[in-house]
């Protein structure tokens, strides 16, 4: 796939995210509880981060960014495109979670989503301030995971096997 085709694909994904994310957020997600403005902004940032991380994985033959500096450099290079979606700087895509702590990005070997192995987990909230954590995947999906689901999907799989 040429660089131009990749950029077109990214633009289409971002446009779809810009349309789909507000629709999902105004519907209150998967339950009937209202979504706060701060949570809506967090989910929108995680959505865009997920899509960009997916772009990184695609451009690097399935490898995730090895560290924060690599991811930041990749995101910085995409800022001209992302500014069309209200992203002023890289930090806009690396927000604090609802607990006030920075979201945790998964670096190194990608961690596949168990029931959707074509996608990988990208980032998650450091703790569960409401009994659940937000996590995003490489297609831009943002999910509210119970502590049990988080442990099964992400937490236990991040621990070194020994």
HELIX and SHEET records of a PDB file:
HELIX    1   1 UNK A    3  UNK A   26  1                                  24    
HELIX    2   2 UNK A   37  UNK A   59  1                                  23    
HELIX    3   3 UNK A   68  UNK A   77  1                                  10    
HELIX    4   4 UNK A   79  UNK A   82  1                                   4    
HELIX    5   5 UNK A   83  UNK A   85  5                                   3    
HELIX    6   6 UNK A   90  UNK A   93  5                                   4    
HELIX    7   7 UNK A  147  UNK A  150  1                                   4    
HELIX    8   8 UNK A  151  UNK A  155  3                                   5    
HELIX    9   9 UNK A  156  UNK A  158  1                                   3    
SHEET    1   A 3 UNK A 104  UNK A 105  0                                        
SHEET    2   A 3 UNK A 116  UNK A 124 -1                                        
SHEET    3   A 3 UNK A 111  UNK A 113 -1                                        
SHEET    1   B 4 UNK A 104  UNK A 105  0                                        
SHEET    2   B 4 UNK A 116  UNK A 124 -1                                        
SHEET    3   B 4 UNK A 132  UNK A 137 -1                                        
SHEET    4   B 4 UNK A 142  UNK A 146 -1                                        
END                                                                             
